Amino acid sequence: MNNIFTTMWEFIRGDLPSAHFEELLYKNANNEYEKYLGHSLYFECIENSYDNRDTTFLLKQKLKAFQQLNHPSKCKCIEIPNTIHIVDI
């Protein structure tokens, strides 16, 4: 479970690429993600179109709320991205 907790935050923060997260969901041998997220939210993850930035953003918002409510961390640092994205203006 701890590994899923970390993986979820990596995806939510943007440190884990969407394609890799989607691959993890499908390679989920023991239904660990479904057990962790519950049936409904798990299927939202499976049905999401990860190449669509808008739907993926909304999914990340749902997952963030889920994490904060069901698996709160003692430290908010888990929510801070490990990478910095520089935008050239």
CORLIN-V741339 format. One record per pair of residues at least 12 apart in sequence whose C-alpha atoms are under 6 Angstrom apart, sorted by the first residue. I is the first residue (numbers start at 1). J is the second residue. D is the distance in Angstrom with one decimal. If there is no record, write none. Layout:
# CORLIN-V741339
i->I j->J d->D
i->I j->J d->D
This chain:
# CORLIN-V741339
i->12 j->60 d->5.2
i->13 j->81 d->5.1
